[in-house]
Amino acid sequence: MKQEHEISGDGSVKIGGTDTITTPRLTNAALDDANPDSKVPPLSDVGSLPVFKYPFSFANKRVYAGGWSREVTIRELQIAKELAGVNMRLEAGGIRELHWHKAAEWSIMLYGGVRLTAIDAEGRSFVRDVFEGDLWYFPTGIPHSIQGLEPDGGEFLLVFDDGHFSEHETVLLSDIAAHIPREVMARNCGVEPKVLRKIFGQELFIFQAPVPGPLAEDQKKAAGTFGPSPCEFSFRPGEKSIVKKTKGGEARVVDSSTFKVSTTVAAAIVTVHPGGMRELHWHQNADEWQYYMNGKARMTVVGTGERARTMDFEAGDVGYIEKTLPHYIENTGDEDLRFLELFRSSRFEDLSLSEWLSHTPRELVMAHLNIDKATYDRIPREKLVVLPR
């Protein structure tokens, strides 16, 4: 755990009563204060690891009438090879225009509500309203749209199963309409070319429109003669997820075992109570892409070759841990810590340090750690997931 540091009035830092670090000039006091474990790292940190944190606040925000968006990809966070994320806000009536991606899209509602539309691989319609905490998943090439509902639209996180993905690389209906010859568009739609003379000549991406009407009405109109899609592109974790609950908090696991359509992204929605800790663990099947929704945290990642680094996180930050590297996440605030663990995989997998040690011959562990039998016997015999204070 982190060593206790004392910062004196002259800017020096005392560890165990000895002046070991001095900071006569602070180049950015606000950033230093928000990242105490980078300003004064724990004594257990060693060597150099790639930066595994990027705040969405640093990302460029694309602002439109109707909403905004910002992204964190491998270009912003170079370690993040497997997943990328977009944070998006739509006002009531604001539309993320009809589009599709080369990457699959997993999403969680952070605030408010939106209406989703899509068609499945057979051309059947999907229309749903989703609200805070709900998820959705659209596979590669499935066309869809998102529109903010009353009273105040919605905000959500989109996660894509490719670290190189960018929201700038999306197939948009407005691009199709603008760059296909007008007579071809007219022929395709069964109308006269003059009818399409007012088609927009540039991309919309996000734009303002009237608030959508009743859900049932939209569902009926979209279904037509094909009927609605049997595919469930949306998901409510509170009803169907696998819950691992302890006195320290809980982890709600959502992967293809429960959210059938989500075949390339698995997730855990983790809550850690004040003073609690997501236990020391690692993921053997995929890199972990994190998003912090609430609270404050400290995470240490142990790399290969005698390297380790500790960083601090708060709401709006993205974290990234490469496959198999051990790490923990500790709640350092006075409110519940809530964050996402996301993986480019069909299933969620993790192993904990305690279950490894407690199911390895006792004498072998005692010899490695230089501990006695009484200490070994106190190691938990099962995975605790979230440890209490």
Backbone torsions as a table, in degrees:
resi	resn	phi	psi	omega
1	MET	NA	168.0	-175.4
2	LYS	-65.6	136.7	175.1
3	GLN	-74.3	151.2	178.2
4	GLU	-80.1	127.9	178.0
5	HIS	-115.6	145.0	176.5
6	GLU	-120.5	121.1	179.7
7	ILE	-99.4	119.3	-177.4
8	SER	-89.5	173.8	-175.1
9	GLY	-62.1	-27.9	-178.7
10	ASP	-86.6	6.0	177.8
11	GLY	91.5	-3.8	178.1
12	SER	-79.4	155.1	-179.0
13	VAL	-116.7	127.8	-178.9
14	LYS	-106.2	129.8	175.6
15	ILE	-122.4	115.4	-178.3
16	GLY	62.9	30.4	176.3
17	GLY	84.6	2.8	-178.7
18	THR	-114.9	134.1	176.2
19	ASP	-72.2	113.9	-177.6
20	THR	-119.9	-23.2	-179.1
21	ILE	-135.2	133.0	173.9
22	THR	-121.6	144.3	179.8
23	THR	-132.9	74.3	-177.9
24	PRO	-65.9	-27.2	178.7
25	ARG	-130.1	124.0	176.2
26	LEU	-97.5	116.7	-178.0
27	THR	-74.8	-29.2	177.6
28	ASN	-150.4	91.3	-173.9
29	ALA	-61.6	-38.0	-177.9
30	ALA	-64.4	-43.4	178.3
31	LEU	-67.4	-40.1	177.5
32	ASP	-60.4	-43.4	-179.0
33	ASP	-65.7	-34.1	-179.1
34	ALA	-80.0	-13.6	-177.1
35	ASN	-131.7	63.1	-174.8
36	PRO	-61.5	-28.9	-178.3
37	ASP	-82.8	-6.4	168.6
38	SER	-94.9	-35.4	177.3
39	LYS	-65.2	-46.7	177.9
40	VAL	-132.4	91.2	-174.7
41	PRO	-68.6	151.8	174.9
42	PRO	-59.8	152.3	179.7
43	LEU	-62.0	-20.7	-179.7
44	SER	-79.2	-15.3	176.1
45	ASP	-68.2	143.9	-178.6
46	VAL	-153.9	149.1	176.0
47	GLY	66.0	-157.8	-176.1
48	SER	-133.6	127.9	174.1
49	LEU	-114.6	152.1	173.7
50	PRO	-57.3	145.7	178.0
51	VAL	-58.7	128.3	-177.7
52	PHE	-117.9	27.7	178.0
53	LYS	-139.7	139.3	172.9
54	TYR	-148.5	121.2	178.7
55	PRO	-78.3	136.0	173.6
56	PHE	-58.4	-25.0	179.2
57	SER	-61.4	-23.5	177.9
58	PHE	-82.5	-16.5	-173.5
59	ALA	-76.4	145.3	176.3
60	ASN	-65.0	132.8	-178.2
61	LYS	-103.1	122.5	175.1
62	ARG	-89.3	116.3	-173.0
63	VAL	-110.5	132.4	-179.2
64	TYR	-133.5	165.1	165.7
65	ALA	-68.6	113.8	-177.9
66	GLY	116.3	-13.8	178.3
67	GLY	157.5	-168.7	-180.0
68	TRP	-151.8	166.6	175.8
69	SER	-150.9	157.7	176.3
70	ARG	-153.3	149.3	-172.9
71	GLU	-130.2	154.3	171.5
72	VAL	-128.0	111.0	-178.2
73	THR	-123.9	-169.6	178.3
74	ILE	-63.8	-21.4	177.7
75	ARG	-70.2	-33.0	177.6
76	GLU	-89.1	-38.9	-177.1
77	LEU	-125.2	93.6	-166.1
78	GLN	-64.8	-20.5	178.9
79	ILE	-76.5	-18.5	-170.9
80	ALA	-82.9	84.0	-175.1
81	LYS	-86.6	-29.4	-167.6
82	GLU	-98.1	-26.7	-176.5
83	LEU	-137.1	152.5	174.5
84	ALA	-134.1	158.7	-176.5
85	GLY	-135.2	149.5	174.8
86	VAL	-129.2	129.2	173.5
87	ASN	-101.1	124.7	-173.3
88	MET	-133.8	144.5	177.9
89	ARG	-126.8	129.6	174.0
90	LEU	-120.5	128.9	173.7
91	GLU	-70.0	166.9	175.2
92	ALA	-57.0	121.8	-176.5
93	GLY	90.9	-20.6	179.1
94	GLY	-62.3	137.0	-174.5
95	ILE	-119.2	129.0	162.1
96	ARG	-84.7	109.2	-164.5
97	GLU	-59.0	160.7	178.3
98	LEU	-54.1	128.4	-172.6
99	HIS	-164.7	175.1	167.0
100	TRP	-150.4	170.6	-174.6
101	HIS	-128.1	158.4	169.4
102	LYS	-76.7	-20.1	177.0
103	ALA	-104.1	153.4	175.0
104	ALA	-75.6	150.1	-175.6
105	GLU	-117.7	119.6	172.5
106	TRP	-109.5	138.7	-176.8
107	SER	-145.4	153.3	172.6
108	ILE	-130.3	136.0	175.7
109	MET	-76.3	125.8	179.3
110	LEU	-96.2	-26.2	-174.8
111	TYR	-161.9	143.4	171.5
112	GLY	70.8	-148.2	-177.4
113	GLY	-150.4	151.6	177.8
114	VAL	-140.2	160.3	173.6
115	ARG	-105.4	129.1	177.0
116	LEU	-101.1	142.7	167.9
117	THR	-131.8	148.4	177.7
118	ALA	-163.5	169.5	164.8
119	ILE	-125.9	149.6	179.3
120	ASP	-86.7	-175.4	-175.8
121	ALA	-65.3	-16.6	177.8
122	GLU	-98.2	4.6	178.6
123	GLY	83.2	11.5	179.9
124	ARG	-89.3	147.5	-169.1
125	SER	-84.5	150.1	173.2
126	PHE	-131.6	121.6	177.2
127	VAL	-135.7	119.9	-178.7
128	ARG	-142.7	151.9	168.3
129	ASP	-101.5	132.7	179.0
130	VAL	-125.6	149.6	-173.6
131	PHE	-133.2	177.8	-173.1
132	GLU	-45.9	127.6	179.4
133	GLY	93.8	-17.8	179.4
134	ASP	-75.1	156.0	179.8
135	LEU	-118.3	160.2	165.0
136	TRP	-146.3	163.4	-179.6
137	TYR	-149.0	124.5	175.6
138	PHE	-118.3	117.2	178.1
139	PRO	-62.9	166.6	178.2
140	THR	-50.3	131.6	173.0
141	GLY	80.4	-2.4	178.7
142	ILE	-81.4	116.4	-178.1
143	PRO	-73.6	140.4	-176.4
144	HIS	-156.2	169.9	175.0
145	SER	-144.2	164.2	179.9
146	ILE	-137.7	132.7	-179.9
147	GLN	-137.7	134.9	-179.4
148	GLY	-68.5	139.5	179.0
149	LEU	-99.6	164.9	171.9
150	GLU	-71.4	151.8	8.2
151	PRO	-91.9	-17.7	-171.4
152	ASP	-139.4	29.6	177.9
153	GLY	64.2	-147.5	-177.1
154	GLY	-157.6	163.9	172.9
155	GLU	-130.9	141.0	-175.0
156	PHE	-151.0	163.7	176.2
157	LEU	-111.5	127.2	174.8
158	LEU	-106.2	132.1	179.1
159	VAL	-123.6	131.5	-175.3
160	PHE	-116.2	144.6	-172.5
161	ASP	-84.4	41.7	177.1
162	ASP	-157.4	117.3	-177.6
163	GLY	-62.5	-22.8	-179.5
164	HIS	-86.9	-4.4	-177.3
165	PHE	-59.0	144.1	171.8
166	SER	-135.7	142.2	177.1
167	GLU	-65.0	-15.0	175.8
168	HIS	-73.9	-14.2	-176.4
169	GLU	-108.5	58.8	-176.5
170	THR	-119.3	139.7	175.2
171	VAL	-81.3	115.3	-174.0
172	LEU	-108.7	144.7	174.3
173	LEU	-59.7	-39.6	-179.0
174	SER	-64.6	-34.8	176.7
175	ASP	-67.0	-41.0	178.2
176	ILE	-61.1	-48.2	-177.5
177	ALA	-64.8	-34.8	-176.4
178	ALA	-79.1	-25.8	-170.0
179	HIS	-118.5	7.8	169.3
180	ILE	-101.2	134.4	179.7
181	PRO	-49.2	136.4	-174.7
182	ARG	-55.6	-38.9	-178.7
183	GLU	-68.7	-31.3	176.9
184	VAL	-70.4	-43.4	176.5
185	MET	-58.9	-44.3	-178.9
186	ALA	-63.4	-44.4	179.4
187	ARG	-63.4	-41.4	179.7
188	ASN	-62.5	-35.7	-176.9
189	CYS	-92.5	-3.3	178.0
190	GLY	72.1	33.3	-179.0
191	VAL	-131.7	170.8	175.3
192	GLU	-77.6	144.8	-179.6
193	PRO	-54.6	-35.0	-177.9
194	LYS	-63.1	-25.5	-179.9
195	VAL	-66.4	-25.6	-175.9
196	LEU	-99.3	14.6	-174.8
197	ARG	-66.0	-19.1	-178.5
198	LYS	-96.8	7.1	178.9
199	ILE	-59.4	139.2	179.2
200	PHE	-62.0	144.5	-179.1
201	GLY	-102.1	12.0	179.9
202	GLN	-147.9	164.4	-177.2
203	GLU	-68.0	150.1	178.0
204	LEU	-97.3	-47.9	-178.4
205	PHE	61.9	-74.1	170.5
206	ILE	-127.2	133.9	178.3
207	PHE	-150.6	159.9	-177.2
208	GLN	-89.1	139.7	178.3
209	ALA	-149.2	170.8	176.3
210	PRO	-60.9	150.9	177.5
211	VAL	-62.6	136.2	-178.7
212	PRO	-62.2	153.4	-179.8
213	GLY	-80.1	-162.0	-178.2
214	PRO	-58.4	141.1	-177.5
215	LEU	-59.1	-47.9	-176.7
216	ALA	-59.2	-36.3	179.2
217	GLU	-65.9	-45.2	178.3
218	ASP	-64.1	-39.6	180.0
219	GLN	-62.9	-42.0	-178.9
220	LYS	-66.4	-44.5	-179.6
221	LYS	-63.7	-41.8	-176.9
222	ALA	-71.0	-31.6	-175.1
223	ALA	-65.0	-42.1	-179.2
224	GLY	56.2	-143.7	-178.1
225	THR	-83.3	-16.4	-179.8
226	PHE	-75.0	-27.3	-173.9
227	GLY	83.1	169.5	-178.1
228	PRO	-73.0	157.6	178.6
229	SER	-72.5	139.5	173.1
230	PRO	-78.7	-8.9	-179.7
231	CYS	-73.5	131.9	176.7
232	GLU	-98.0	93.8	179.6
233	PHE	-78.5	-14.1	178.1
234	SER	-113.2	163.8	-171.3
235	PHE	-154.6	141.1	178.0
236	ARG	-113.1	101.7	-173.2
237	PRO	-58.3	-32.5	-177.5
238	GLY	-63.0	-19.0	-176.2
239	GLU	-99.3	-30.8	-168.3
240	LYS	-129.3	-6.1	-173.8
241	SER	-74.9	161.5	175.7
242	ILE	-86.3	117.6	-173.5
243	VAL	-104.7	126.0	173.6
244	LYS	-111.0	102.8	-170.9
245	LYS	-113.9	137.0	176.9
246	THR	-137.8	-179.7	177.1
247	LYS	-66.0	-22.6	-178.1
248	GLY	-86.3	-13.3	-178.9
249	GLY	151.2	-148.9	-178.5
250	GLU	-156.7	160.6	171.8
251	ALA	-131.0	122.3	176.5
252	ARG	-99.7	112.3	-176.5
253	VAL	-92.6	128.0	178.1
254	VAL	-128.1	109.2	174.8
255	ASP	-138.9	-166.8	-173.3
256	SER	-67.9	-10.6	176.5
257	SER	-70.6	-25.3	178.2
258	THR	-118.3	-41.1	177.7
259	PHE	-100.3	84.8	-165.4
260	LYS	-55.7	-37.8	-174.2
261	VAL	-73.7	-20.5	-174.4
262	SER	-82.9	80.3	-173.3
263	THR	-92.3	-11.5	-178.7
264	THR	-119.5	-4.5	178.0
265	VAL	-133.6	125.9	173.1
266	ALA	-114.9	155.2	-174.1
267	ALA	-147.7	156.4	165.5
268	ALA	-129.9	130.6	176.1
269	ILE	-100.6	109.5	-167.7
270	VAL	-108.5	134.9	172.2
271	THR	-120.2	127.4	177.9
272	VAL	-122.2	121.4	-179.5
273	HIS	-70.7	160.1	-179.6
274	PRO	-50.7	132.6	-179.4
275	GLY	82.1	-8.7	-178.4
276	GLY	-85.6	177.2	-175.0
277	MET	-151.3	132.3	167.6
278	ARG	-70.8	117.8	-167.1
279	GLU	-58.5	160.3	177.4
280	LEU	-63.1	121.7	-172.4
281	HIS	-157.0	179.2	173.2
282	TRP	-153.1	164.4	-179.1
283	HIS	-116.1	120.4	-171.2
284	GLN	-87.1	-10.6	-172.8
285	ASN	-113.1	-10.7	-176.3
286	ALA	-167.2	156.8	169.5
287	ASP	-64.8	154.9	179.5
288	GLU	-111.5	125.0	175.4
289	TRP	-106.9	122.6	-175.2
290	GLN	-110.4	149.4	169.6
291	TYR	-135.4	127.5	-177.4
292	TYR	-94.9	120.1	-174.9
293	MET	-96.9	-29.2	-175.0
294	ASN	-161.0	142.9	174.4
295	GLY	90.1	-170.7	-179.2
296	LYS	-128.3	148.1	-174.9
297	ALA	-146.4	161.4	171.0
298	ARG	-127.0	134.8	178.6
299	MET	-133.3	132.6	170.8
300	THR	-109.0	132.3	174.6
301	VAL	-113.9	129.2	177.9
302	VAL	-101.7	118.9	179.2
303	GLY	-95.9	-177.9	175.6
304	THR	-81.8	163.9	176.4
305	GLY	68.6	37.5	177.9
306	GLU	55.4	58.9	177.2
307	ARG	-131.6	141.3	176.1
308	ALA	-158.9	144.0	177.0
309	ARG	-145.1	146.5	178.5
310	THR	-114.1	135.4	177.4
311	MET	-136.5	157.7	-178.6
312	ASP	-105.4	145.7	-176.2
313	PHE	-133.3	151.1	173.4
314	GLU	-146.6	177.8	-175.5
315	ALA	-53.6	133.0	-180.0
316	GLY	95.9	-6.0	-179.9
317	ASP	-88.5	149.5	172.7
318	VAL	-109.2	134.9	174.7
319	GLY	-120.6	158.4	-178.3
320	TYR	-148.0	129.2	179.9
321	ILE	-127.4	126.8	179.9
322	GLU	-70.2	151.4	-178.0
323	LYS	-50.3	133.8	174.5
324	THR	78.7	-2.8	-179.2
325	LEU	-81.9	128.6	179.8
326	PRO	-69.6	144.4	-179.7
327	HIS	-161.6	161.9	172.5
328	TYR	-135.0	162.5	175.1
329	ILE	-132.8	116.6	-176.4
330	GLU	-107.0	134.6	174.7
331	ASN	-75.8	113.7	-179.3
332	THR	-104.3	5.7	-179.5
333	GLY	-105.0	-171.0	-179.0
334	ASP	-109.9	16.3	174.9
335	GLU	-135.1	169.5	179.9
336	ASP	-58.7	136.1	171.8
337	LEU	-92.2	127.5	177.1
338	ARG	-126.9	128.2	178.9
339	PHE	-150.4	164.6	179.4
340	LEU	-106.3	139.4	166.0
341	GLU	-110.8	121.4	-175.7
342	LEU	-126.5	144.3	-172.4
343	PHE	-139.7	140.9	173.5
344	ARG	-82.3	81.9	-175.0
345	SER	-163.7	159.8	175.7
346	SER	-83.3	-12.8	-175.5
347	ARG	-139.8	153.4	176.0
348	PHE	-91.1	130.8	176.4
349	GLU	-138.6	139.2	169.6
350	ASP	-153.7	157.3	174.6
351	LEU	-127.8	142.2	-179.1
352	SER	-107.3	152.6	178.2
353	LEU	-61.0	-41.4	-176.0
354	SER	-65.3	-41.5	-179.2
355	GLU	-70.0	-31.0	176.5
356	TRP	-65.4	-51.7	-176.2
357	LEU	-66.7	-39.0	-175.2
358	SER	-76.4	-11.4	177.9
359	HIS	-116.4	25.1	172.6
360	THR	-116.1	144.1	-178.6
361	PRO	-47.3	132.4	-172.7
362	ARG	-54.6	-47.2	-176.1
363	GLU	-63.3	-32.7	179.5
364	LEU	-66.2	-44.4	179.1
365	VAL	-67.5	-42.9	-179.8
366	MET	-60.3	-37.5	-179.8
367	ALA	-70.1	-36.2	-179.9
368	HIS	-69.7	-42.6	-172.3
369	LEU	-98.6	-5.9	-178.2
370	ASN	57.9	49.5	179.1
371	ILE	-119.9	163.3	179.2
372	ASP	-94.6	176.9	-176.0
373	LYS	-63.4	-38.2	-178.4
374	ALA	-62.9	-39.6	178.6
375	THR	-68.5	-43.2	178.8
376	TYR	-59.3	-41.9	-176.4
377	ASP	-65.7	-16.6	179.3
378	ARG	-85.7	-12.2	178.6
379	ILE	-65.0	129.8	-179.5
380	PRO	-55.7	142.1	-177.1
381	ARG	-88.0	-4.5	-178.7
382	GLU	-141.6	164.8	179.4
383	LYS	-68.9	124.7	-178.6
384	LEU	-96.4	-18.6	177.1
385	VAL	68.3	-66.0	178.7
386	VAL	-125.2	120.9	-178.7
387	LEU	-90.3	141.9	176.9
388	PRO	-76.3	171.5	177.3
389	ARG	-54.0	NA	NA
